[in-house]
Amino acid sequence: MAQAKKESHNQKEWELRIYVAGETDRSKAAIKNLQKVCDEHLKGRYHIEVIDLTKHPEMAAEEQIFAVPTVVRKLPEPLKKLIGDLSATEKVLIGLDIKPKKPAGR
């Protein structure tokens, strides 16, 4: 799986990891949905690392991952986890404690 990376050292940095099991449609959808939320609400302030547990099964135990896909917010602290395909944007924003970007003109 490819990694998505956006960095800026001048702003608050978000470090996210998404754990998947292979290149399934569900895994691909979760990665795409996470990327979309980050592009829209954290533009230029995030880094997403994709961990494929079929290639790194030891990471499931180390990180206490019991279901996939799971996204883990490493930074900013505190650590947060969210399970699922991340298709419900509002739930992703709430679950990862991302402040929604205000629409232009408001």
Secondary structure, DSSP 8 states (H G I E B T S, - for coil): ---EE---TTS--EEEEEEESSS-HHHHHHHHHHHHHHHHHSTTSEEEEEEETTT-THHHHHTT--SSSEEEEEESSS-EEEES----HHHHHHHTT------TT-
